[in-house]
Every structure is written in C-alpha cells, then in structure tokens.
Amino acid sequence: MDMSILNIAVIGVGLVGKEFISQLLSLPSVPFRLVSVSSSTRTHFSAQGLTLSTWHGALSRSNAKPDLPKLLTELTVLTPHSTPSRAVVVDNTSSETVAAFYPEFLKAGIHVITPNKKAWSNELSLWQKIEVATKEGDSRVLGEATVGAGLPIVGTLKDLVGTGDKVLKIEGVLSGTLSYIFNNFSTVNGSGPSFSSVVNTAKEKGFTEPHPADDLAGSDVARKLTILSRHIPSLVDLLPYGYASVDTASLVPAELKNIPTGDEFLSKLPSFDAHFDKLRADAAKEGMVLRYVGIIDVPEKRVKASLERYPVTHPFATSLGGSDNIIAFHTERYATRPLIVQGAGAGASVTAAGVLSDLLHLV
C-alpha cells in the first residue's frame, strides 16, 4: 500500500456529495483513495478503495448504518497517525451532529474538509474545541465552501490576515437567494415586479429553501458573517452564540413568522407587497437600490445582516446578475479601492469544486 495516500471518507452523497465524488474520481494521477461513502441511512467502507463506477452500487447494497465512532476507528486503523499516510473526512451534509464530531476526527489526526456551516457558525465553544483538536492531532480543517461555494472568499480573508494586512471592513451580498430576489426586485431604473412574485419565481427556480421564510430571515447570511468574523483575530470571541449573536434584520413580516408551510407563506406574502414597494420607491427617489448585505465593521466590532441602500452606480447595483455573490474587503493595503470577489455563490458544481480545492491543499 502506498503510505503517502490520502484516504477519503465522504459523508453526505446528495447533490454536492455526488458532484464532489465525480470531480474527485475524474482527476488524473492524484494520491486519493475513496474508502468510505455515507448517506443519511447507510454507509459503506472499503479499504481497497471505490471507483466512479462502483461507489454508488456498493452504498446502495450496504446494510450498515452510519456510525461516526466506527468510521473514526476504521480510518484510524487504515491510516495510523504514525505513518505518512493520512485520512480525510469530507462532510457534505448540513448536519450539526456530524459537525459536533469534528474534534474527535481532528484529535486522531484526521483532516476535515466541509461546506457545512454549522461547525464554524454555532456556539464559540465548538469552534474553540475544533481549534484545540487541530493542534492536538496535527490536523487541518478547511471550509472554503462554507461561504460563497467555490468562490475564494475564506481563503482570501485568511491570506489577508496571514500576510499581516489589517482588515477594516467586509461587506457583501452573501446569499444567492437574496441576491436573485433583490437583483430582480430593485433594479437600477427603480422598477421591477412585485416582491412576492419575485420570491415565488425564486422558489420555482430552486433558489430558495422549501420554506422561503428560511431565506428571508437572513440566518444564512448571519452564519456566513460568523464564519468570516472568526477568521479575524480581533473578532474571534465577538459572537459567543454564533450566528444567533449577529444583528440580523429579518424580511419576514411579523404576521407570517409562524406560517408552517412554504406554500401557505407564499399565498399570504402578496398582502405585504405595498410595504416592499414603498421601500423600493423610497430608495429609487434617492438614486439607490436595495440589497440584502452582510457587514463586518472591524474597528467598531459590529456584525450585521440587513437590507441596505446602495447608489445605482455601486458594484452591488451594477455588477450582479442572477444569484451571484459579491464581497468587498476593505483593508489597510486595499484602502483606496477594496479587493472584490464575485461570481456564482451557489450550485452543486461550484460548491463541490470549492471542497475539492480544499482537498488539493492537503497534497
């Protein structure tokens, strides 16, 4: 057995997970061996490795249930920490249970790569356990795809901090769903369809969660802001309860907060179109558009997710299309003009590419 191999265990084989496996096993001449695949209901482990043509069938035929402690044991036996070979867990789920187990993998010297926001955006205590575990196990945890899918946002921030630049402010359109909604609702010419119709179209296109209120509440943006803030040394301890500590402005009308289903929510949303129409009209009178953004003000130690106005000439008004993300890093080095990262911030292919990019950093 080649002792320099990276043994890969994939947890989560939905849209992103399947695409990741496809991209991984399509790479030529790389030191990776896919040894484990797990869905929410079953798992399969093969020390000899799985191929692009065999992994799905092997998982489908398996009667074994997912078991994180057992997977830890299997990877530890296959890849002893005393050898040059290492194991990597790739978590493509959104599971809090899996995220909470990261410290156990990391302490055992097993790297973790994930687009799962939960570990980075929940209580500070889990983040701290993960940081301690990486030192104890001489392992790494990478999550580029937790913010902006495949866009180089987390990596850019880490490089800015690591090279000694001083981050002053981060602001951006971080939700693909809310980007699509406001790109179409609040245009540079001040017009657009009704708010409820845009939200409905976004759901039909698959841009929203099954219940659109989950997107309009702003919690996804708050999670991404938490992740970014924890990569800024002076803000690591700022949000003790994670995304719940972020000053988040919900777009869900108070009267609709407890609507149980997405369909019922959409049926009642038109009653509030006049409210959103006024917001748009007021912004247009001042030559502004509406954008739902995340802002990290480092000197003021303030993190917020809110609906803001921007001039019609601003990049947030002119540069975005579809469900694009855009983020601006204002730093001491990038003082005159911010460093801007922009592009598709959602989708299985770009998210999987972001995960794979992290994996390549381990080679």
Residue pairs with C-beta under 8 A, 6 or more apart in sequence:
1 85
2 31
2 85
3 83
3 84
3 85
4 31
4 84
4 85
5 31
5 32
5 33
5 85
6 31
6 32
6 33
6 85
6 86
6 87
6 88
6 359
6 362
6 363
7 33
7 35
7 75
7 78
7 79
7 85
7 86
7 87
7 88
8 24
8 32
8 33
8 34
8 35
8 36
8 87
8 88
8 90
8 359
9 35
9 36
9 37
9 38
9 45
9 71
9 75
9 87
9 88
9 89
9 90
10 17
10 20
10 21
10 34
10 36
10 37
10 38
10 90
10 92
11 17
11 38
11 66
11 71
11 89
11 90
11 91
11 92
11 93
11 98
12 38
12 39
12 40
12 91
12 92
12 93
12 95
12 98
13 21
13 37
13 38
13 39
13 56
13 59
13 92
14 92
14 93
15 348
16 92
16 115
16 348
16 351
16 352
16 355
17 92
17 93
18 348
19 348
19 349
19 351
19 352
20 90
20 92
20 352
20 355
20 356
21 34
21 37
21 52
21 55
22 52
22 352
23 352
23 353
23 356
24 32
24 34
24 356
24 359
25 34
25 51
25 52
25 55
26 52
27 356
30 360
30 363
31 363
32 359
33 49
34 49
34 50
34 51
34 55
35 45
35 46
35 47
35 49
35 50
35 75
35 78
35 87
36 43
36 44
36 45
36 46
36 71
36 74
36 75
37 43
37 44
37 50
37 55
37 58
37 59
38 44
38 59
38 66
38 71
39 59
39 66
40 66
40 93
41 65
41 66
42 59
42 60
42 62
42 63
42 64
42 65
42 66
43 59
43 62
43 64
43 65
43 66
43 67
43 71
44 50
44 55
44 58
44 59
44 61
44 62
44 64
45 64
45 71
45 74
46 58
47 78
50 58
68 97
68 98
68 101
68 104
69 104
71 89
72 101
72 104
72 105
72 108
72 110
75 87
75 89
75 105
75 108
75 110
76 87
76 108
76 110
78 87
79 85
79 86
79 87
79 110
81 108
81 109
81 137
86 109
86 110
86 111
86 139
86 362
87 109
87 110
87 111
88 110
88 111
88 112
88 113
88 359
88 362
89 105
89 110
89 111
89 112
89 113
90 112
90 113
90 114
90 355
90 359
91 98
91 99
91 102
91 112
91 113
91 114
91 116
92 114
92 115
92 116
92 355
93 116
94 116
94 117
94 118
95 116
95 118
96 118
96 122
98 116
99 114
99 116
99 118
99 119
99 122
99 126
100 119
100 126
102 112
102 119
102 130
102 133
102 141
103 126
103 129
103 130
103 132
103 133
104 133
105 111
105 112
105 133
105 139
106 112
106 130
106 133
106 134
106 136
106 137
106 139
106 141
107 133
107 136
107 137
107 139
108 137
108 139
109 137
109 138
109 139
110 137
110 139
111 139
111 140
111 141
111 142
111 362
112 139
112 140
112 141
112 142
113 141
113 142
113 143
113 355
113 358
113 359
113 362
114 141
114 142
114 143
114 145
114 146
114 355
115 143
115 145
115 146
115 149
115 351
115 354
115 355
116 143
116 146
117 143
117 146
117 147
117 220
117 223
117 224
117 227
119 126
119 127
119 130
119 141
119 143
120 127
120 143
120 146
120 223
120 226
120 227
120 230
121 146
121 222
121 223
121 224
121 226
121 227
121 242
121 243
122 242
122 243
123 240
123 241
123 242
124 236
124 237
124 239
124 240
124 241
124 242
127 230
127 236
130 141
133 139
134 140
134 141
140 362
142 358
142 361
142 362
143 154
143 227
143 358
144 150
144 152
144 153
144 154
144 155
144 354
144 355
144 357
144 358
145 351
145 354
145 355
145 358
146 154
146 224
146 227
147 153
147 154
147 174
147 224
147 227
147 228
148 154
148 174
148 224
148 325
148 327
148 341
148 343
148 345
148 354
149 325
149 344
149 345
149 346
149 347
149 350
149 351
149 353
149 354
150 343
150 344
150 350
150 351
150 352
150 353
150 354
150 357
151 325
151 327
151 341
151 342
151 343
151 344
151 345
151 350
151 354
152 341
153 228
153 325
153 327
153 341
154 227
154 228
154 231
156 329
156 339
156 341
157 167
157 170
157 228
157 231
157 232
157 329
158 231
160 167
160 329
160 331
160 333
160 339
161 167
161 231
161 232
161 233
165 331
165 332
165 333
165 334
166 331
166 332
167 232
167 298
167 329
167 330
167 331
168 298
168 299
168 330
168 331
168 332
168 335
169 295
169 296
169 297
169 298
169 330
170 228
170 294
170 295
170 296
170 298
170 327
170 328
170 329
170 330
171 293
171 294
171 295
171 296
171 327
171 328
171 330
172 293
172 294
172 325
172 326
172 327
172 328
173 179
173 182
173 291
173 292
173 293
173 294
173 316
173 320
173 324
173 325
173 326
173 327
174 220
174 221
174 224
174 225
174 293
174 294
174 325
174 327
174 345
175 215
175 218
175 220
175 221
175 224
175 292
175 325
175 345
176 207
176 323
176 324
176 325
176 344
176 345
176 346
177 202
177 207
177 208
177 209
177 215
177 220
177 323
177 346
178 215
178 216
178 218
178 221
178 292
179 291
179 292
179 320
179 322
179 323
179 324
179 325
179 326
179 345
180 198
180 202
180 205
180 207
180 322
180 323
181 195
181 198
181 199
181 202
181 292
182 289
182 290
182 291
182 292
183 320
183 321
183 322
183 324
184 192
184 193
184 198
184 201
185 192
185 193
185 195
185 198
185 276
185 280
185 290
186 192
186 280
186 283
186 284
186 289
186 290
186 291
187 289
188 289
188 312
188 317
188 318
190 280
190 281
190 283
190 284
191 284
192 198
192 280
194 270
194 273
194 276
194 277
195 269
195 272
195 273
195 276
195 277
196 266
196 269
196 270
196 272
196 273
197 270
199 208
199 212
199 216
199 266
199 269
200 266
200 269
202 208
202 212
203 212
203 262
203 266
207 323
207 346
208 214
208 215
208 262
209 215
209 262
210 262
211 261
211 262
211 265
212 262
212 265
212 266
212 269
213 252
213 256
213 257
213 259
213 262
213 265
214 220
216 250
216 251
216 252
217 248
217 250
217 251
217 252
218 248
218 249
218 250
218 251
218 292
218 305
218 306
219 243
219 248
221 248
221 292
221 293
221 294
221 305
222 243
222 244
222 246
222 248
222 294
222 305
223 242
223 243
224 294
225 243
225 246
225 294
225 295
225 296
225 303
225 304
225 305
226 239
226 242
226 243
226 245
226 246
226 303
228 294
228 296
229 235
229 236
229 238
229 239
229 296
229 303
230 236
230 239
232 296
232 298
234 298
234 301
235 296
235 298
235 301
235 303
238 245
238 301
238 303
239 245
239 246
239 303
245 303
246 303
246 304
246 305
247 302
247 303
247 304
247 305
247 306
248 304
248 305
248 306
249 304
249 305
249 306
249 307
251 292
251 307
253 269
253 272
253 275
255 268
255 272
256 265
256 268
256 269
256 272
259 265
259 268
279 290
279 307
280 290
283 289
283 290
283 309
286 309
287 311
287 312
288 309
288 310
288 311
288 312
289 309
289 310
289 311
289 312
289 314
289 316
289 317
290 307
290 308
290 309
291 307
291 308
291 309
291 310
291 316
291 317
292 305
292 306
292 307
292 308
293 305
293 306
293 307
293 308
293 316
294 303
294 304
294 305
295 302
295 303
295 304
295 305
295 306
295 308
296 302
296 303
297 303
310 316
310 317
311 317
312 318
315 326
315 328
315 340
315 342
316 326
319 326
319 342
320 326
320 342
322 344
323 344
323 345
323 346
324 342
324 343
324 344
324 345
325 341
325 342
325 343
325 344
325 345
325 346
326 340
326 341
326 342
327 340
327 341
327 342
328 338
328 339
328 340
329 338
329 339
329 340
329 341
330 338
331 338
331 339
343 350
344 350
